[in-house]
Structures are given as structure tokens and as C-alpha cells.
Amino acid sequence: MRWVASPPPGAVPRRPAHRPARYTGPPAYPTPPRWGFPHVVWRSPTVVPGVPATGAPPMQRLRMVARNVTGLLWVLAGLAGVTAVGEGWRYALLIHSRTSALDRDVVGASDALVLAGSLLTFVMAVFAVVGALWWLFLARAAAAAEIGAEPPRPVWQVLVGTLLPGPNLVLAGSILAELEHAVLRRPVDQRPRPTRLVLWWWAAWVTNGLLLVTVIVWRMRDGVQAQADSVLLSGLLDLSAAALAALTAVVVGRFTLLLAPLDEVLSRGVRPWQVRGVTGAPRPPRPNRPTGSAR
């Protein structure tokens, strides 16, 4: 027989069941902790002493400007479309007023829509024009660097060809066609041939300019019929402005993708190459921390 010794019941106390502690909130410290990140605002590595101060790469800056300009242009197209609806509403009220009286509240709402839409469209158009010109100069420089040649026109000719009324109706399309020629990496000695997108943009640009001049001249005329015609022409001008802003946004997006196609690669789900680790490389020198900076 084999004897087995075991303690009597109740001799060994049972261990209490472990219960998870209840969450009582974040920890509190009697004094500010001395560990953690430095008590300074975030700053770019280029402002650290010993590091050369260089701006963003040209292609990255072009993508950022193009993204902002495209947003401004689409907002401008929406505002111009709303203003065109208001002008159409006002013209319908003018036709209706020939046979019956109009409600004062309806007329006030129509006038408020047209006034607010026109003011917002004008303000947004100023920002969009400035942003589009900035993108144009960046795209010209980036395209010239890609093909290894100088831009075909100096800066003053670009400004005259885009801002001066009259010559800009003819030169703006040529400037955009030259940019497209460089963006597509075509030979420098070959004559630029604009694509359908550039031709459509050029037609919208000329149409918008001619309508603007017509509206200004027509508003100087007297008479009820001239005022009604000016309302109709203003609606057509707003529609052409909306179409021009939308086409400009498409042109900016397409040319930017052709110059810097990183966004297109990411949109297709293809991840770019990434550096996961470096072995055998010397340790980079660490710049000295300025005296008196907070840790």
C-alpha cells in the first residue's frame, strides 16, 4: 500500500479571485512630470542649427499649390452657377411682370441671391486668378526643368498675355499650349499643337472675355429692353465663367498629374517604395542643441 499525505480541509486559505481595477480616469500628478517631449512647438528640421535651410521640393510644392487652386476653382464654378440661376430667376420675373404684378418678397429674394452670388463670385475669382497664376509659373519652371530647356516666354510676356485685356484673348491659349507641349515632353524644336482640352479651354476663355465686354457695353444703354437684355447676358456670362473655372480646374489637375504623377500612383492602390531599415551606415551627426532651449 502507498500512503499519500494531504492537508485537512480548511487548513490552506483560498486565494481571492482577481478582479480588474475600475478605470478612474487619467493619472494625476502633484507636480508637472519631467519626462516626455520637449516643451516647444513643432518646427521643421531645416531650422535646426547646422542643417541647411532648403524649401520643399518643386514637385511637392506644385502638388500642394495645384490642390489648393483646384479647390478654389471648383468653388468658383459653383458660385458662378448659383449666380447664373439667380439671373435666370430675375429674367423670368421680368417676363412675368409684363402681364401681372410681382410679389415684393419674391423680388427681394431674387435680388439678394443675385447680389450675394455676384459679390462672392467676384471675390473668389480674384483668389482663383492669383492662385492659377502662381500654379502657372510653378508648372512652367517644373516643365522646363524636366525637359532641360528654358521656358519659351519670359515672365513679363506671360503676365501681359494673361492679364492685359485684349491681348490675353489671343496669347493665353498659346501660353497654355506651350506649357502642355513641355508637360508632354515633346521635342523643343517641334511646334506646339494643343489638344482638345486646351482648345476647349481656349474657346471658353475667349467666350467669357467677349461676354464680359458685351455685358459692360450693354449696361451703359438706356431703356427697359436694354436692362432686360443685360440680365440675360449676365446669366450667360455667369454660365461661361462656371464652365471656364471647371475647365481650368481640369487642366490644372491633368497637367499636375503629368508633371508629378505621385497622386495617380497612390490613387491606383500601388504603394511607393519605402525605406524600412538601414544597416551598415554611419550614424548621422547630431547638431548641438541651442543653449537655453527647453528640454
Secondary structure, 3 states (H helix, E strand, C coil): CCCCCCCCCCCCCCCCCCCCCCCCCCCCCCCCCCCCCCCCCCCCHHHCCCCCCCCCCHHHHHHHHHHHHHHHHHHHHHHHHHHHHHHHHHHHHHHHCCCCCCCHHHHHHHHHHHHHHHHHHHHHHHHHHHHHHHHHHHHHHHHHHHHCCCCCCCHHHHHHHHHCCCCHHHHHHHHHHHHHHHHCCCCCCCCCCCCHHHHHHHHHHHHHHHHHHHHHHHHCCCCHHHHHHHHHHHHHHHHHHHHHHHHHHHHHHHHHHHHCCHHHHHHCCCCCCCCCCCCCCCCCCCCCCCCCCCC
